[in-house]
Amino acid sequence: MMEKLMWPFVAWGVVTTVLVILLIYRSTLTMQEDDQLFLGESESHMEKEQIEIMAKVNKITPLVKWMGAASGVLLLVIAGLAVYQGLQQVQ
């Protein structure tokens, strides 16, 4: 029974690992983000840094959503296969 579920578990593990790595990376980026900036002419480099950070976060956010959805779908597929195989053994 477990032989048929091994590959979906491996795929789920890979997708979930990538998801966790992306979440950690995004959280390290947002730790550097400031809520407010009081900028004068001398602090214009800080504004550029914040814009770069937000661009990176905005680039990662769709990937996080897709990987989260893929992880959830794979988990549902694994559960469905397990139930299906359990029902096949009963018959």
N, CA, C and O atoms as a GROMACS GRO file, in nm:
protein
  364
    1MET      N    1   0.082  -0.119   0.000
    1MET     CA    2   0.000   0.000   0.000
    1MET      C    3   0.087   0.126   0.000
    1MET      O    4   0.058   0.220  -0.074
    2MET      N    5   0.190   0.129   0.080
    2MET     CA    6   0.274   0.248   0.091
    2MET      C    7   0.360   0.271  -0.033
    2MET      O    8   0.404   0.384  -0.057
    3GLU      N    9   0.384   0.167  -0.113
    3GLU     CA   10   0.467   0.185  -0.231
    3GLU      C   11   0.402   0.284  -0.327
    3GLU      O   12   0.472   0.365  -0.388
    4LYS      N   13   0.271   0.278  -0.342
    4LYS     CA   14   0.201   0.366  -0.434
    4LYS      C   15   0.193   0.509  -0.382
    4LYS      O   16   0.178   0.604  -0.459
    5LEU      N   17   0.203   0.524  -0.252
    5LEU     CA   18   0.195   0.658  -0.194
    5LEU      C   19   0.332   0.723  -0.177
    5LEU      O   20   0.341   0.840  -0.138
    6MET      N   21   0.440   0.650  -0.205
    6MET     CA   22   0.573   0.704  -0.181
    6MET      C   23   0.601   0.826  -0.269
    6MET      O   24   0.648   0.928  -0.218
    7TRP      N   25   0.573   0.819  -0.398
    7TRP     CA   26   0.605   0.930  -0.488
    7TRP      C   27   0.522   1.054  -0.462
    7TRP      O   28   0.577   1.164  -0.468
    8PRO      N   29   0.394   1.042  -0.432
    8PRO     CA   30   0.321   1.165  -0.393
    8PRO      C   31   0.376   1.226  -0.264
    8PRO      O   32   0.381   1.348  -0.250
    9PHE      N   33   0.418   1.140  -0.169
    9PHE     CA   34   0.479   1.193  -0.046
    9PHE      C   35   0.610   1.264  -0.075
    9PHE      O   36   0.637   1.369  -0.017
   10VAL      N   37   0.690   1.209  -0.165
   10VAL     CA   38   0.817   1.274  -0.202
   10VAL      C   39   0.789   1.408  -0.269
   10VAL      O   40   0.854   1.507  -0.237
   11ALA      N   41   0.693   1.411  -0.362
   11ALA     CA   42   0.659   1.536  -0.430
   11ALA      C   43   0.608   1.640  -0.330
   11ALA      O   44   0.645   1.757  -0.338
   12TRP      N   45   0.522   1.597  -0.237
   12TRP     CA   46   0.470   1.687  -0.135
   12TRP      C   47   0.583   1.739  -0.046
   12TRP      O   48   0.585   1.856  -0.011
   13GLY      N   49   0.676   1.652  -0.011
   13GLY     CA   50   0.789   1.693   0.072
   13GLY      C   51   0.875   1.797   0.003
   13GLY      O   52   0.920   1.893   0.066
   14VAL      N   53   0.900   1.778  -0.127
   14VAL     CA   54   0.982   1.874  -0.202
   14VAL      C   55   0.910   2.009  -0.213
   14VAL      O   56   0.970   2.114  -0.188
   15VAL      N   57   0.783   2.006  -0.249
   15VAL     CA   58   0.706   2.130  -0.264
   15VAL      C   59   0.696   2.203  -0.130
   15VAL      O   60   0.711   2.325  -0.125
   16THR      N   61   0.671   2.130  -0.024
   16THR     CA   62   0.658   2.192   0.108
   16THR      C   63   0.792   2.246   0.157
   16THR      O   64   0.795   2.351   0.222
   17THR      N   65   0.901   2.177   0.126
   17THR     CA   66   1.034   2.228   0.164
   17THR      C   67   1.064   2.359   0.092
   17THR      O   68   1.113   2.454   0.153
   18VAL      N   69   1.034   2.364  -0.038
   18VAL     CA   70   1.055   2.488  -0.113
   18VAL      C   71   0.966   2.599  -0.056
   18VAL      O   72   1.009   2.714  -0.046
   19LEU      N   73   0.843   2.565  -0.020
   19LEU     CA   74   0.752   2.663   0.040
   19LEU      C   75   0.809   2.719   0.169
   19LEU      O   76   0.807   2.840   0.191
   20VAL      N   77   0.860   2.633   0.255
   20VAL     CA   78   0.916   2.678   0.383
   20VAL      C   79   1.038   2.767   0.359
   20VAL      O   80   1.055   2.868   0.427
   21ILE      N   81   1.123   2.730   0.263
   21ILE     CA   82   1.240   2.813   0.231
   21ILE      C   83   1.196   2.950   0.182
   21ILE      O   84   1.253   3.052   0.223
   22LEU      N   85   1.095   2.955   0.095
   22LEU     CA   86   1.045   3.084   0.047
   22LEU      C   87   0.986   3.168   0.160
   22LEU      O   88   1.005   3.289   0.163
   23LEU      N   89   0.915   3.103   0.251
   23LEU     CA   90   0.857   3.177   0.364
   23LEU      C   91   0.966   3.234   0.454
   23LEU      O   92   0.955   3.347   0.501
   24ILE      N   93   1.070   3.156   0.477
   24ILE     CA   94   1.181   3.206   0.560
   24ILE      C   95   1.250   3.323   0.490
   24ILE      O   96   1.281   3.423   0.554
   25TYR      N   97   1.274   3.310   0.361
   25TYR     CA   98   1.340   3.417   0.286
   25TYR      C   99   1.255   3.543   0.288
   25TYR      O  100   1.307   3.653   0.308
   26ARG      N  101   1.125   3.528   0.267
   26ARG     CA  102   1.036   3.645   0.268
   26ARG      C  103   1.033   3.711   0.406
   26ARG      O  104   1.029   3.833   0.416
   27SER      N  105   1.036   3.630   0.511
   27SER     CA  106   1.035   3.690   0.645
   27SER      C  107   1.166   3.763   0.675
   27SER      O  108   1.165   3.864   0.745
   28THR      N  109   1.278   3.713   0.622
   28THR     CA  110   1.403   3.786   0.644
   28THR      C  111   1.403   3.917   0.567
   28THR      O  112   1.461   4.016   0.612
   29LEU      N  113   1.338   3.920   0.451
   29LEU     CA  114   1.328   4.045   0.377
   29LEU      C  115   1.240   4.146   0.450
   29LEU      O  116   1.274   4.264   0.458
   30THR      N  117   1.128   4.100   0.503
   30THR     CA  118   1.035   4.192   0.568
   30THR      C  119   1.087   4.238   0.703
   30THR      O  120   1.040   4.340   0.754
   31MET      N  121   1.182   4.167   0.762
   31MET     CA  122   1.243   4.215   0.886
   31MET      C  123   1.322   4.342   0.860
   31MET      O  124   1.336   4.426   0.949
   32GLN      N  125   1.373   4.358   0.738
   32GLN     CA  126   1.451   4.476   0.703
   32GLN      C  127   1.363   4.592   0.660
   32GLN      O  128   1.412   4.704   0.642
   33GLU      N  129   1.235   4.566   0.644
   33GLU     CA  130   1.144   4.670   0.597
   33GLU      C  131   1.104   4.760   0.713
   33GLU      O  132   1.078   4.712   0.823
   34ASP      N  133   1.100   4.888   0.689
   34ASP     CA  134   1.059   4.985   0.789
   34ASP      C  135   0.914   5.023   0.766
   34ASP      O  136   0.867   5.029   0.652
   35ASP      N  137   0.842   5.049   0.876
   35ASP     CA  138   0.703   5.090   0.864
   35ASP      C  139   0.691   5.234   0.817
   35ASP      O  140   0.604   5.268   0.736
   36GLN      N  141   0.780   5.318   0.868
   36GLN     CA  142   0.778   5.459   0.831
   36GLN      C  143   0.918   5.505   0.800
   36GLN      O  144   1.016   5.460   0.860
   37LEU      N  145   0.926   5.592   0.707
   37LEU     CA  146   1.054   5.654   0.673
   37LEU      C  147   1.036   5.805   0.675
   37LEU      O  148   0.944   5.860   0.614
   38PHE      N  149   1.124   5.870   0.744
   38PHE     CA  150   1.128   6.015   0.743
   38PHE      C  151   1.253   6.053   0.666
   38PHE      O  152   1.364   6.050   0.719
   39LEU      N  153   1.233   6.090   0.544
   39LEU     CA  154   1.346   6.109   0.455
   39LEU      C  155   1.371   6.256   0.426
   39LEU      O  156   1.280   6.336   0.403
   40GLY      N  157   1.496   6.286   0.430
   40GLY     CA  158   1.543   6.415   0.380
   40GLY      C  159   1.629   6.385   0.260
   40GLY      O  160   1.631   6.272   0.210
   41GLU      N  161   1.697   6.483   0.215
   41GLU     CA  162   1.784   6.463   0.100
   41GLU      C  163   1.897   6.365   0.130
   41GLU      O  164   1.940   6.290   0.043
   42SER      N  165   1.946   6.366   0.254
   42SER     CA  166   2.060   6.282   0.288
   42SER      C  167   2.023   6.135   0.305
   42SER      O  168   2.110   6.048   0.299
   43GLU      N  169   1.894   6.105   0.325
   43GLU     CA  170   1.852   5.966   0.345
   43GLU      C  171   1.785   5.906   0.221
   43GLU      O  172   1.709   5.810   0.234
   44SER      N  173   1.810   5.958   0.105
   44SER     CA  174   1.743   5.908  -0.015
   44SER      C  175   1.786   5.765  -0.048
   44SER      O  176   1.711   5.692  -0.113
   45HIS      N  177   1.904   5.724  -0.004
   45HIS     CA  178   1.947   5.586  -0.028
   45HIS      C  179   1.861   5.488   0.049
   45HIS      O  180   1.843   5.374   0.005
   46MET      N  181   1.807   5.530   0.164
   46MET     CA  182   1.718   5.442   0.242
   46MET      C  183   1.589   5.416   0.166
   46MET      O  184   1.534   5.305   0.171
   47GLU      N  185   1.540   5.516   0.097
   47GLU     CA  186   1.418   5.499   0.020
   47GLU      C  187   1.441   5.397  -0.092
   47GLU      O  188   1.355   5.312  -0.118
   48LYS      N  189   1.555   5.405  -0.157
   48LYS     CA  190   1.587   5.310  -0.264
   48LYS      C  191   1.597   5.168  -0.209
   48LYS      O  192   1.551   5.074  -0.274
   49GLU      N  193   1.656   5.152  -0.091
   49GLU     CA  194   1.667   5.019  -0.029
   49GLU      C  195   1.529   4.962   0.001
   49GLU      O  196   1.504   4.844  -0.022
   50GLN      N  197   1.439   5.046   0.054
   50GLN     CA  198   1.304   5.001   0.085
   50GLN      C  199   1.227   4.962  -0.041
   50GLN      O  200   1.151   4.866  -0.040
   51ILE      N  201   1.247   5.036  -0.148
   51ILE     CA  202   1.181   5.004  -0.275
   51ILE      C  203   1.232   4.870  -0.328
   51ILE      O  204   1.155   4.789  -0.379
   52GLU      N  205   1.362   4.846  -0.316
   52GLU     CA  206   1.420   4.719  -0.360
   52GLU      C  207   1.367   4.602  -0.277
   52GLU      O  208   1.337   4.495  -0.330
   53ILE      N  209   1.356   4.624  -0.146
   53ILE     CA  210   1.303   4.518  -0.058
   53ILE      C  211   1.159   4.486  -0.096
   53ILE      O  212   1.122   4.369  -0.107
   54MET      N  213   1.077   4.588  -0.116
   54MET     CA  214   0.936   4.565  -0.151
   54MET      C  215   0.923   4.498  -0.288
   54MET      O  216   0.833   4.417  -0.308
   55ALA      N  217   1.013   4.531  -0.380
   55ALA     CA  218   1.009   4.465  -0.512
   55ALA      C  219   1.039   4.316  -0.496
   55ALA      O  220   0.974   4.234  -0.561
   56LYS      N  221   1.135   4.282  -0.412
   56LYS     CA  222   1.167   4.140  -0.389
   56LYS      C  223   1.050   4.068  -0.323
   56LYS      O  224   1.016   3.957  -0.361
   57VAL      N  225   0.990   4.133  -0.222
   57VAL     CA  226   0.876   4.071  -0.152
   57VAL      C  227   0.760   4.052  -0.248
   57VAL      O  228   0.696   3.947  -0.248
   58ASN      N  229   0.733   4.152  -0.330
   58ASN     CA  230   0.623   4.141  -0.426
   58ASN      C  231   0.650   4.034  -0.532
   58ASN      O  232   0.557   3.976  -0.587
   59LYS      N  233   0.777   4.009  -0.562
   59LYS     CA  234   0.813   3.906  -0.659
   59LYS      C  235   0.795   3.766  -0.599
   59LYS      O  236   0.758   3.673  -0.671
   60ILE      N  237   0.820   3.751  -0.471
   60ILE     CA  238   0.814   3.621  -0.404
   60ILE      C  239   0.671   3.583  -0.367
   60ILE      O  240   0.638   3.464  -0.364
   61THR      N  241   0.586   3.681  -0.338
   61THR     CA  242   0.451   3.653  -0.289
   61THR      C  243   0.370   3.561  -0.380
   61THR      O  244   0.307   3.469  -0.329
   62PRO      N  245   0.368   3.579  -0.513
   62PRO     CA  246   0.292   3.484  -0.596
   62PRO      C  247   0.350   3.341  -0.589
   62PRO      O  248   0.275   3.244  -0.592
   63LEU      N  249   0.482   3.331  -0.581
   63LEU     CA  250   0.543   3.198  -0.568
   63LEU      C  251   0.499   3.129  -0.439
   63LEU      O  252   0.471   3.009  -0.438
   64VAL      N  253   0.494   3.206  -0.331
   64VAL     CA  254   0.451   3.150  -0.202
   64VAL      C  255   0.307   3.101  -0.212
   64VAL      O  256   0.274   2.993  -0.162
   65LYS      N  257   0.222   3.180  -0.276
   65LYS     CA  258   0.082   3.140  -0.291
   65LYS      C  259   0.069   3.012  -0.374
   65LYS      O  260  -0.006   2.922  -0.337
   66TRP      N  261   0.141   3.005  -0.486
   66TRP     CA  262   0.134   2.886  -0.572
   66TRP      C  263   0.190   2.763  -0.502
   66TRP      O  264   0.132   2.655  -0.512
   67MET      N  265   0.301   2.778  -0.433
   67MET     CA  266   0.360   2.664  -0.364
   67MET      C  267   0.270   2.618  -0.249
   67MET      O  268   0.258   2.498  -0.224
   68GLY      N  269   0.207   2.711  -0.180
   68GLY     CA  270   0.112   2.674  -0.074
   68GLY      C  271  -0.008   2.599  -0.130
   68GLY      O  272  -0.053   2.500  -0.072
   69ALA      N  273  -0.058   2.648  -0.242
   69ALA     CA  274  -0.172   2.579  -0.306
   69ALA      C  275  -0.130   2.441  -0.355
   69ALA      O  276  -0.205   2.344  -0.338
   70ALA      N  277  -0.012   2.430  -0.414
   70ALA     CA  278   0.035   2.300  -0.463
   70ALA      C  279   0.055   2.203  -0.348
   70ALA      O  280   0.023   2.085  -0.360
   71SER      N  281   0.108   2.252  -0.237
   71SER     CA  282   0.127   2.166  -0.120
   71SER      C  283  -0.007   2.116  -0.067
   71SER      O  284  -0.021   1.998  -0.032
   72GLY      N  285  -0.105   2.204  -0.061
   72GLY     CA  286  -0.238   2.164  -0.015
   72GLY      C  287  -0.304   2.064  -0.108
   72GLY      O  288  -0.365   1.967  -0.063
   73VAL      N  289  -0.292   2.088  -0.238
   73VAL     CA  290  -0.352   1.995  -0.336
   73VAL      C  291  -0.285   1.858  -0.328
   73VAL      O  292  -0.352   1.756  -0.331
   74LEU      N  293  -0.152   1.857  -0.318
   74LEU     CA  294  -0.082   1.729  -0.307
   74LEU      C  295  -0.123   1.655  -0.180
   74LEU      O  296  -0.136   1.532  -0.181
   75LEU      N  297  -0.142   1.728  -0.072
   75LEU     CA  298  -0.186   1.665   0.052
   75LEU      C  299  -0.325   1.603   0.036
   75LEU      O  300  -0.351   1.494   0.086
   76LEU      N  301  -0.414   1.673  -0.034
   76LEU     CA  302  -0.547   1.618  -0.060
   76LEU      C  303  -0.540   1.496  -0.152
   76LEU      O  304  -0.615   1.401  -0.133
   77VAL      N  305  -0.452   1.499  -0.250
   77VAL     CA  306  -0.434   1.384  -0.340
   77VAL      C  307  -0.384   1.264  -0.261
   77VAL      O  308  -0.432   1.152  -0.281
   78ILE      N  309  -0.289   1.286  -0.172
   78ILE     CA  310  -0.236   1.176  -0.090
   78ILE      C  311  -0.346   1.118  -0.003
   78ILE      O  312  -0.359   0.996   0.010
   79ALA      N  313  -0.425   1.205   0.058
   79ALA     CA  314  -0.535   1.158   0.143
   79ALA      C  315  -0.637   1.079   0.059
   79ALA      O  316  -0.686   0.975   0.102
   80GLY      N  317  -0.670   1.130  -0.059
   80GLY     CA  318  -0.764   1.060  -0.147
   80GLY      C  319  -0.711   0.924  -0.190
   80GLY      O  320  -0.786   0.826  -0.192
   81LEU      N  321  -0.582   0.917  -0.225
   81LEU     CA  322  -0.523   0.789  -0.263
   81LEU      C  323  -0.523   0.691  -0.146
   81LEU      O  324  -0.547   0.571  -0.165
   82ALA      N  325  -0.495   0.741  -0.027
   82ALA     CA  326  -0.494   0.653   0.090
   82ALA      C  327  -0.634   0.597   0.118
   82ALA      O  328  -0.648   0.479   0.148
   83VAL      N  329  -0.734   0.682   0.107
   83VAL     CA  330  -0.872   0.634   0.128
   83VAL      C  331  -0.910   0.535   0.019
   83VAL      O  332  -0.969   0.431   0.047
   84TYR      N  333  -0.876   0.567  -0.105
   84TYR     CA  334  -0.908   0.478  -0.216
   84TYR      C  335  -0.842   0.340  -0.198
   84TYR      O  336  -0.905   0.237  -0.218
   85GLN      N  337  -0.714   0.341  -0.160
   85GLN     CA  338  -0.644   0.214  -0.141
   85GLN      C  339  -0.701   0.139  -0.020
   85GLN      O  340  -0.707   0.016  -0.021
   86GLY      N  341  -0.741   0.211   0.081
   86GLY     CA  342  -0.804   0.146   0.196
   86GLY      C  343  -0.936   0.080   0.159
   86GLY      O  344  -0.967  -0.030   0.206
   87LEU      N  345  -1.014   0.148   0.076
   87LEU     CA  346  -1.141   0.091   0.031
   87LEU      C  347  -1.118  -0.029  -0.060
   87LEU      O  348  -1.196  -0.124  -0.057
   88GLN      N  349  -1.014  -0.027  -0.141
   88GLN     CA  350  -0.982  -0.141  -0.229
   88GLN      C  351  -0.943  -0.262  -0.147
   88GLN      O  352  -0.973  -0.375  -0.187
   89GLN      N  353  -0.876  -0.243  -0.035
   89GLN     CA  354  -0.834  -0.358   0.048
   89GLN      C  355  -0.952  -0.420   0.120
   89GLN      O  356  -0.953  -0.540   0.148
   90VAL      N  357  -1.052  -0.339   0.152
   90VAL     CA  358  -1.170  -0.390   0.222
   90VAL      C  359  -1.250  -0.482   0.130
   90VAL      O  360  -1.306  -0.581   0.177
   91GLN      N  361  -1.257  -0.450   0.003
   91GLN     CA  362  -1.339  -0.529  -0.090
   91GLN      C  363  -1.278  -0.658  -0.122
   91GLN      O  364  -1.335  -0.736  -0.199
   0.00000   0.00000   0.00000
